[in-house]
Amino acid sequence: MPNKCLQSMRGITIPVVLLGLSITILPATANSYPDSSRFEPSSEEFQTCASQLLAAGVAQPQVAITCARTLHPTELSDCVATIEATTELNAEDILARCERVRRPAELATCVTDINTGRGDAIALDVLDYCRRSLLPIRFSNCVLGVGSEVNFESTAVALEACISASDRLLEEELLPDFIFREESSENR
């Protein structure tokens, strides 16, 4: 009995599989994604970007180009405005760094935390180290946390210690954790 049932279904199997494949391959339009508005900044976001960058001291032509080409205009302008308000750095230097990171809000937090937490910090160095870090908040936590316990001669030494902590392997980590057995000529 089961064989007769399977034999009668063989003619149906191929068309059903092809129908299933054709349904799953249909292309989706950009508007069909529920979160597509996240990538479409509003006119208010562009206006906020331009307003904040102009208030920070960025030249008008640069503001127009920068706000127009960024994917998230308010995140970029918030980064520049926050760092400019807490440091004495040039707004165009700040803008150049904020444009080059994936997480501009975290860059701003990193710079402001280290500059307020360490009195001897050189703001431009802090900005560059925070920009180089893949995880800026973790980096600032390292600088402030380790720096509160270890008596570094300067913030620059703390910055270097924390930025290089994940870059370098210790020599012991490169050595094998086993010893090769030497084979004697008799065992070959």
Stockholm file with secondary structure:
# STOCKHOLM 1.0

chainA/1-188         MPNKCLQSMRGITIPVVLLGLSITILPATANSYPDSSRFEPSSEEFQTCASQLLAAGVAQPQVAITCARTLHPTELSDCVATIEATTELNAEDILARCERVRRPAELATCVTDINTGRGDAIALDVLDYCRRSLLPIRFSNCVLGVGSEVNFESTAVALEACISASDRLLEEELLPDFIFREESSENR
#=GR chainA/1-188 SS CHHHHHHHHHHHHHHHHHHHHHHHTCCCCGGGSTTGGGGSCCHHHHHHHHHHHHHHTCCHHHHHHHHHHCSSHHHHHHHHHHHHHHSCCCHHHHHHHHTTCSCHHHHHHHHHHHHHHCTTCCHHHHHHHHHHCSSHHHHHHHHHHHHHHSCCSSHHHHHHHHHHTTTCCCHHHHSCSSCCCCCCTTTC
#=GC SS_cons         CHHHHHHHHHHHHHHHHHHHHHHHTCCCCGGGSTTGGGGSCCHHHHHHHHHHHHHHTCCHHHHHHHHHHCSSHHHHHHHHHHHHHHSCCCHHHHHHHHTTCSCHHHHHHHHHHHHHHCTTCCHHHHHHHHHHCSSHHHHHHHHHHHHHHSCCSSHHHHHHHHHHTTTCCCHHHHSCSSCCCCCCTTTC
//
